[in-house]
Every structure is written in C-alpha cells, then in structure tokens.
Amino acid sequence: MIRGLRALDNYGTGMMGLVTIDRIVSQVQGPVRFLCDFAETTSLDEVMAELGRTADEVELVRWVPTRSRTRNPIARLQRLLGPGDSAGSDLVIMLGGDDISEYYRPNVWRLLVPMWAWTRHVPVFLLGQTIGPFNRLGNRLFARFGFPAFHIVPRDYWTTGYLRDEFALSDCLTQGSDLAYADLPLQHRTDIRDEVLARYGLEPEQYVTAVISAMQKDGYYTPDRDIYLQRWKEIVEGLLDLPEMAGKKVCLLAHTFSRHYGEESDYIADLVKIISPDKQARVVPVVERVLQTRARFILGAGLMTLTGRMHPAVSTFQMGKPAITHAYSAKYEGVIGTMLGRSDLILDANDPKLWASGEIVRITLGKVVETFAAHAALCADIRAKIEVQKGHVASAMALVVKALTLGRGGMRA
C-alpha cells in the first residue's frame, strides 16, 4: 500500500511515487500489486505510461480508505487495534515529502495514529520524509511515543538530527534522501527529451526555466497575487536583459495542476499577459500537463532554474544543473542545504515586505549573476553530490524490499 500518491498533477509528488514503484518492481521477483490512494480523476494509464512497465510487472489498484461512523467506543477501539485498511497488504508506505509537518497539517498525529495501529500487523514506512518541526503538544507526544513503531526514512540530515536530538529516536531511523533525486523510470529515453524540447522550440542550455509557485494562494510569499506576478514579471524581464542571456529564452513551466495542488498554468497565463511585448517572443510558456519525464527533461536541459516550488529545484539538481529557490519552509534547507551543500542557492522569500518593496527582484537577479559566473564549477559539484543522494535512495529502497520479502513479520531498520 502506498499513501500520498494521489495524482500526477504535482510533478514532484508523482516523481517520488514513480521512483518508489519502479525500484520495488525492479528488485522483487514476480508481479507486484500496489494499492494507491489515487484520486478518482487520476488516470492509471498515465501512471503506467510514466513507469514504462507492463501489466505483467505492475498491478495498480485505486484504494479508498474506509471511513467508520460508529460512535460505539468498543467498536472504535477494536477498529483502531486491528489491521484496518492495511489488511491484505504486505507493507505500507507513507510517501514523502512534507505531510508530516505543521507547515501543511497542524495536527499531524491525526494522520499517523491509524497507521501506528497498523504497525502491529504490517511494516509501515514513512519514506523520504521531512518531519517536523513540531510545536503542538499532540504532535510532540506522538513523535516521542508513536514514531518508534515505524520505519522512518528521512529525506534530509536536518530531519534525522531533529528526530534524534529532540525525541531521542535512533533504531527506527535510516538516513534516506528525497526520492526524486533518483533517476525516473524513463530518464534514459533521449527520444522523449528530444521530442519535448522540439515541441516547445527549446535548445539545450539556451534557456533558463522559471517556476511560478501556486503556493502563493495559500498565503506564502505575499498575500497579494498582483504584487507576486508583478515581481515575477520584473524578474523575467531583468533576466532576459542580462548579457549572459543574449539570444536565449525563459521557459515558464507549470509544475502543479488541479485545485488540490494549485493551477500554476493560471499564474503563467496571467504573467505572460503583463510581460513587455518586445520580450514575449523570448518567453516560452509550458502550461500543458507534460507529466514527470518531460518536465524533468525541460528542467534539466536548461542553464538553470528559478523556482518557488522545491521539486523543480530537485529535478534540476538531479540533472546536474543549478537551481535558485524562493524558500518558504525549513524543508529547503534540509533537502537542498544539508544534502547538497547548496544553501547558497536558497533565498528566504517568505516575507511580504520583500515582494512589496521589490527587493526580491534585486536579490534573485543578483544570485542569477553569481550562478552564471560559477556555472561550470557549480554543475561539477552538483553532479558529485547527486551521486551520493542516489546512494541514499538506493539504500532506503533496499530496506523497503527487504521488509517486503520478509513479509508480515517485518524487521527493524
């Protein structure tokens, strides 16, 4: 069972899910049946196509959690202590990244208590996670007394240190990394890369990718959407005016879709409208759902990426190129700072004053100029660090497969 893989509408979440399924199938003999909490609108054919697998290897099943409305306390206790929805599964994965964080979910413990009950019957992995920080009492109590029952695979050194230092956790922890630092199942397909670049008139290393974040709608960066778009207009136009960008383009890539994740295609459409007409010919909007493989190729073939979403940065780094991020939470420092040693490419942008004053434009373009100046050295360093991250992911997936093959008896990390 995989929880947290609702759709391919968030390229980052989809990448983590695709890597997880692909690595399990490649290491387990015989077909594997996956119960995933796909949304009703998610096309299983699209998932299979991005996996590049056949039905003889993978069976995908849309799993819908059972909801009990009983008020009988004994019945509720019996349900809590039983296998519940984990019945029939050999292993359960709560897929990373940051759902176990108060940034997105104030009462994290409510999400985890049912799965904590499952740990008595089946191994449960919190895989590739940023966890914490926790300020609420319920979350802190659960972390101390509930987390030891799970197999926890943090995606960054910050999370591992936090769980060890704050809650004295040790045996249940195995260091991992962000699952999207691994190769996607179809990343070897150069024909797909050539096709998507040609479709949008992009040439390798002749453009910079920019990802405008729909997280703004949730109150991050600035509450004023018009100011947010105006500053991105100034960033894009300033970027195109740089000497290093002579004859080059800016690709505006939508990275999330749907109400659940945010329609970034809408942000791009509104941004393009206000970009100066004399510069619009050098702006390439990619607002269609091109899905995970093509999105990664677009991100990786450019010179660098500017992004308000973290996973476009992860994909860009994964392909050996630098990414400058507008950060709004501790996860950026964890996944990019502690794992790649690239805190210098993280801009703390979750301050409305930066956007109101326009200071964010100066800071961003200044970092772009620095990145251009050190581009070759940055790329070499990033490629070396990515190999380390791939090793962390491989070790984590080997642990998952070991637990899966041991069956319901499980194992301790």
C-alpha positions in Angstrom: 0.0 0.0 0.0 1.3 3.5 -0.9 -0.3 6.5 0.7 0.3 10.0 -0.6 0.3 9.3 -4.3 -3.0 11.0 -5.1 -2.2 12.1 -8.7 0.5 13.0 -11.2 -0.8 16.6 -11.1 2.1 17.6 -8.8 5.2 16.6 -10.7 7.3 16.3 -7.5 4.9 14.0 -5.7 4.4 12.0 -8.8 8.2 11.6 -9.3 8.6 10.3 -5.7 5.8 7.8 -6.3 7.1 6.6 -9.7 10.6 6.1 -8.3 9.2 4.1 -5.3 7.1 1.8 -7.5 9.8 1.3 -10.1 12.5 0.4 -7.6 10.3 -2.1 -5.8 9.3 -3.8 -9.0 12.9 -4.0 -10.3 14.0 -5.8 -7.1 11.1 -8.1 -6.4 10.6 -11.3 -8.5 7.2 -11.6 -9.9 4.4 -9.1 -10.4 3.7 -6.5 -7.6 0.2 -5.3 -6.7 0.1 -1.7 -5.5 -2.8 -0.2 -3.6 -2.6 3.6 -4.0 -4.8 6.3 -2.8 -5.2 7.7 -6.3 -7.9 10.4 -6.7 -10.8 9.4 -8.9 -9.6 11.7 -11.6 -6.1 10.1 -11.8 -5.6 8.1 -15.0 -3.9 4.7 -14.1 -2.9 4.5 -17.8 -0.9 7.7 -17.4 0.9 6.2 -14.4 1.7 3.0 -16.2 3.0 5.0 -19.2 5.3 7.1 -16.9 6.5 3.9 -15.3 7.2 2.2 -18.7 6.1 -1.1 -17.2 3.6 -3.7 -18.3 0.6 -5.2 -16.6 2.7 -8.4 -16.1 5.0 -6.4 -13.8 2.7 -4.0 -12.1 -0.9 -4.0 -11.0 -2.2 -0.7 -9.9 -5.3 -0.6 -7.7 -7.2 2.6 -6.6 -7.5 2.3 -2.9 -10.2 4.2 -1.0 -9.8 4.5 2.8 -12.7 3.0 4.8 -14.5 5.6 6.9 -16.2 4.4 10.1 -19.0 6.5 11.5 -19.7 4.3 14.5 -19.9 6.0 17.9 -19.6 2.8 19.8 -16.4 3.2 21.8 -15.7 -0.6 21.9 -16.1 -0.9 18.1 -13.9 2.1 17.6 -11.2 0.6 19.8 -11.4 -2.7 18.0 -11.0 -1.0 14.7 -8.1 1.0 16.0 -6.3 -2.1 17.3 -7.0 -4.2 14.3 -5.2 -4.2 10.9 -7.9 -1.9 9.4 -7.2 -0.9 5.8 -3.8 -2.5 6.0 -5.4 -5.9 5.9 -4.2 -7.7 2.7 -1.1 -5.6 2.4 2.4 -6.9 3.0 3.9 -3.5 3.5 2.6 0.1 3.9 4.4 3.2 2.7 3.5 6.8 3.6 5.2 8.6 0.8 7.4 11.6 1.4 7.7 14.6 1.3 6.3 17.0 3.9 2.8 15.9 5.0 4.3 15.2 8.4 4.9 18.8 9.1 3.0 21.6 10.7 3.6 23.8 7.7 0.8 21.8 5.9 -1.0 19.9 8.6 -1.4 21.3 12.1 -2.4 18.0 13.8 0.0 15.6 12.2 -0.8 12.9 14.9 -4.3 12.5 13.5 -2.9 11.3 10.2 -0.5 8.9 11.8 -2.5 7.3 14.6 -4.3 4.8 12.3 -1.1 3.8 10.7 0.6 3.5 14.1 -2.1 0.8 14.8 -1.2 -1.0 11.6 2.4 -1.4 12.7 1.3 -4.2 15.0 0.3 -6.2 11.9 2.5 -5.0 9.0 5.7 -3.0 8.5 4.9 0.7 7.9 7.5 3.0 6.3 7.5 6.8 6.5 9.6 7.0 3.3 11.5 10.0 2.1 10.0 12.4 4.6 10.7 15.8 6.0 9.3 15.5 9.6 8.7 18.5 11.9 9.4 20.9 13.4 6.6 20.3 15.9 5.3 22.9 18.3 1.9 21.4 19.1 1.8 19.2 22.2 -0.1 16.3 20.5 2.4 16.1 17.7 5.3 16.2 20.1 3.9 13.4 22.3 3.2 11.2 19.2 6.7 11.8 17.9 8.2 10.6 21.2 5.9 7.6 21.8 4.5 6.7 18.4 7.3 7.1 16.0 9.4 4.2 17.3 6.9 1.8 15.8 7.6 3.0 12.3 10.4 2.6 9.9 11.3 6.2 9.3 13.5 7.2 6.3 14.1 11.0 6.5 15.0 12.7 3.2 17.5 15.1 4.8 20.1 15.3 7.5 18.1 18.1 9.2 15.2 15.7 9.9 17.4 12.9 11.1 19.2 15.2 13.5 15.9 16.8 14.7 14.3 13.4 15.5 17.4 12.2 17.3 18.1 15.3 19.3 14.5 16.3 20.1 12.8 12.9 20.6 15.7 10.5 21.3 14.8 8.4 18.3 17.5 6.1 16.9 16.7 2.5 16.0 13.7 3.4 13.9 15.7 5.8 11.7 17.5 5.1 8.4 19.0 8.0 6.5 17.5 8.5 3.1 17.2 11.3 0.7 14.5 12.9 -1.4 13.2 10.1 -3.7 13.1 12.5 -6.6 16.9 12.7 -6.5 16.9 9.3 -8.2 16.5 8.7 -11.9 12.9 8.5 -13.2 11.9 5.2 -14.8 12.1 6.7 -18.4 15.0 9.1 -17.8 17.2 7.1 -20.2 14.8 7.8 -23.1 16.6 10.5 -25.1 13.9 10.4 -27.7 11.4 11.7 -25.2 13.8 14.5 -24.3 14.4 15.5 -27.9 10.6 15.4 -28.6 9.6 17.7 -25.8 12.3 20.2 -26.4 11.5 20.4 -30.1 7.8 20.7 -29.2 8.4 24.0 -27.4 11.3 25.3 -29.5 13.9 24.9 -26.8 17.5 24.1 -27.3 19.8 22.6 -24.6 21.5 25.3 -22.5 19.8 28.1 -24.5 17.2 29.0 -21.9 16.5 29.4 -18.1 13.4 27.7 -16.6 11.2 29.6 -14.2 8.5 28.0 -12.0 5.9 30.4 -10.5 4.5 28.9 -7.4 0.8 28.5 -6.8 1.7 28.2 -3.1 1.1 32.0 -3.1 -2.6 31.3 -3.0 -2.1 29.6 0.4 -0.6 32.8 1.9 3.1 32.2 1.2 5.5 34.9 -0.1 2.9 37.7 -0.3 -0.9 37.7 0.1 -1.2 40.0 -2.9 -1.3 38.0 -6.1 -0.9 41.0 -8.3 2.3 42.0 -6.5 3.6 38.4 -6.8 3.0 38.4 -10.5 4.5 41.9 -10.9 7.7 40.9 -9.2 8.0 37.8 -11.3 7.5 40.0 -14.4 10.4 42.1 -13.3 12.5 39.0 -12.6 11.8 37.5 -16.0 12.4 40.8 -17.8 15.5 41.5 -15.8 16.8 38.0 -16.6 16.3 38.5 -20.3 18.3 41.8 -20.2 21.4 40.1 -18.7 24.4 39.9 -21.1 24.6 36.1 -20.3 21.1 35.7 -21.7 21.7 37.3 -25.1 19.8 35.3 -27.7 18.4 33.0 -25.0 14.9 32.3 -23.7 13.0 31.9 -20.5 10.7 28.9 -20.2 7.8 29.3 -17.8 6.9 25.8 -16.6 3.7 24.9 -14.8 4.7 22.2 -12.2 1.4 21.6 -10.4 -2.2 21.4 -11.6 -5.7 21.0 -10.1 -7.3 22.7 -7.1 -5.6 20.4 -4.7 -2.1 21.4 -5.7 -2.7 24.8 -7.3 -3.2 25.6 -11.0 0.2 27.1 -11.9 -0.9 27.3 -15.5 -3.3 30.1 -14.5 -0.4 32.0 -12.9 1.7 31.6 -16.1 -1.2 32.8 -18.3 -1.6 35.9 -16.2 2.1 36.6 -16.0 2.6 36.3 -19.8 -0.1 39.0 -20.3 1.9 41.6 -18.4 5.3 40.8 -19.8 6.5 43.6 -22.2 5.5 42.8 -25.8 9.1 43.2 -27.0 10.2 40.4 -24.7 7.3 38.0 -25.2 8.9 36.3 -28.2 11.7 35.0 -25.9 9.3 33.7 -23.3 8.1 30.1 -23.7 5.1 29.1 -21.6 4.6 25.4 -20.9 1.2 25.2 -19.3 0.1 21.8 -20.5 0.5 18.7 -18.3 3.5 17.2 -19.9 3.9 14.8 -16.9 7.0 13.8 -15.0 9.5 12.6 -17.5 9.1 15.5 -19.9 9.1 18.1 -17.1 12.4 16.7 -15.8 13.9 16.9 -19.3 12.8 20.5 -19.6 14.2 21.4 -16.2 17.5 19.6 -16.8 18.2 20.8 -20.3 18.2 24.5 -19.3 21.1 26.5 -17.9 19.5 26.8 -14.5 16.1 27.1 -12.8 14.4 29.8 -10.7 11.6 28.3 -8.7 9.1 28.9 -5.9 8.5 25.1 -5.8 11.1 22.8 -4.3 10.8 19.8 -6.6 11.6 21.7 -9.8 14.9 22.5 -8.0 15.3 18.8 -7.1 14.8 17.8 -10.7 17.2 20.5 -11.9 19.9 19.4 -9.5 19.3 15.8 -10.3 20.1 16.6 -13.9 23.3 18.3 -12.9 22.3 22.0 -13.1 21.9 24.7 -10.5 18.5 25.9 -9.2 17.8 29.1 -7.3 14.9 28.7 -4.9 12.4 31.0 -3.3 12.1 29.1 0.0 9.2 29.3 2.4 9.9 26.5 4.9 12.7 24.5 6.6 12.4 21.7 4.0 14.5 23.7 1.5 17.5 23.9 3.9 17.1 20.2 4.6 16.7 18.8 1.1 19.0 21.3 -0.7 21.1 22.8 2.0 22.1 19.8 4.1 22.0 17.2 1.4 23.7 19.1 -1.5 25.6 21.7 0.5 23.9 24.4 -1.6 22.4 26.7 1.0 23.9 29.5 -1.2 21.2 28.9 -3.7 18.3 29.2 -1.2 16.7 32.6 -0.9 14.4 33.1 2.1 11.5 34.6 0.2 8.6 34.1 2.6 8.4 37.7 3.6 5.7 40.0 2.1 8.0 43.0 2.6 10.5 41.6 0.1 7.7 41.4 -2.5 6.1 44.7 -1.7 9.4 46.6 -1.9 10.6 44.8 -4.9 13.8 43.7 -3.0 13.1 40.1 -4.1 13.9 41.1 -7.7 17.3 42.5 -6.8 18.2 39.5 -4.6 17.1 37.0 -7.2 18.8 38.6 -10.2 22.0 39.1 -8.1 22.0 35.4 -7.3 21.5 34.6 -11.0 24.5 36.7 -12.0 26.6 34.9 -9.3 25.4 31.5 -10.6 26.3 32.3 -14.2 29.8 33.3 -13.1 30.3 30.0 -11.3 28.2 27.8 -13.5 30.8 25.2 -14.6 32.1 24.7 -11.1 28.5 24.5 -9.7 27.5 21.9 -12.2 30.5 19.7 -11.4 29.9 19.9 -7.6 26.1 19.3 -8.0 26.7 16.1 -10.1 29.0 14.7 -7.5 26.6 15.4 -4.7 23.7 13.9 -6.6 25.6 10.5 -6.8 25.6 10.5 -3.0 21.9 11.1 -2.9 21.2 8.3 -5.4 23.1 6.0 -3.0 20.9 7.1 -0.1 17.7 6.4 -2.1 19.1 3.0 -3.2 19.8 2.0 0.4 16.4 3.1 1.5 14.6 1.2 -1.2 16.7 -1.9 -0.5 15.5 -1.7 3.1 11.9 -1.5 1.9 12.3 -4.5 -0.4 13.9 -6.5 2.5 10.9 -5.8 4.7 8.6 -6.7 1.9 10.2 -10.0 1.3 10.3 -10.8 5.0 6.5 -10.4 5.0 4.3 -9.6 7.9 6.9 -10.5 10.5 8.6 -7.3 9.4 12.0 -6.2 10.6 13.7 -3.3 12.4 15.7 -0.8 10.5 
